[in-house]
Amino acid sequence: MMNAVLAGMIGMPQVWIILVVVLVLFGGRKIPELMKGLGKGVKEFKNATNTEDENSKGEVEEPKK
């Protein structure tokens, strides 16, 4: 539900303003490094969730007390 609210509030002008602010704050040279780090983080997160899914198949966890 929160995504639907945010999607209705953020339009293209706001996206352009955010991009300009990021460009001013970090500069053109730093942005590729930031995106590379973000991509690695997303990849690690996906690998961790996939590994967890594979490990939990067929196993029934007991409730924690």
C-alpha positions in Angstrom: 0.0 0.0 0.0 2.9 2.3 0.8 4.3 1.9 -2.7 1.0 2.9 -4.3 1.0 6.1 -2.1 4.6 7.0 -3.0 4.0 6.2 -6.7 1.2 8.7 -6.8 3.2 11.4 -5.1 6.5 11.2 -7.1 6.3 12.4 -10.6 8.9 13.0 -13.4 9.7 16.6 -12.2 10.5 15.3 -8.8 12.7 12.5 -10.2 14.7 15.0 -12.3 15.2 17.2 -9.2 16.4 14.2 -7.2 18.8 13.3 -10.0 20.2 16.8 -10.2 20.7 16.9 -6.4 22.5 13.6 -6.5 24.7 14.8 -9.4 25.6 18.0 -7.5 26.3 16.2 -4.2 28.4 13.3 -5.5 29.7 14.6 -8.8 29.9 12.9 -12.2 32.9 10.7 -11.3 31.5 9.3 -8.1 28.1 8.2 -9.5 29.3 5.1 -11.4 31.1 3.9 -8.3 28.0 4.3 -6.3 25.9 2.5 -8.8 28.4 -0.4 -9.0 28.3 -0.7 -5.2 24.5 -0.7 -5.3 24.4 -3.4 -8.0 26.8 -5.6 -5.9 24.6 -5.1 -2.9 21.4 -6.1 -4.8 23.2 -9.1 -6.3 24.4 -10.3 -2.8 20.9 -9.8 -1.4 19.3 -11.9 -4.2 21.9 -14.6 -3.8 21.3 -14.7 0.0 17.5 -14.9 -0.4 17.8 -17.6 -3.1 20.2 -19.6 -0.9 17.9 -19.3 2.1 14.9 -20.4 -0.1 16.9 -23.5 -1.2 18.0 -24.3 2.3 14.5 -24.1 3.7 12.8 -26.3 1.1 11.7 -29.5 2.7 12.6 -28.3 6.2 10.1 -27.4 8.7 11.2 -24.9 11.3 10.1 -25.3 14.8 8.6 -22.2 16.5 11.1 -20.3 18.6 10.2 -20.0 22.2 
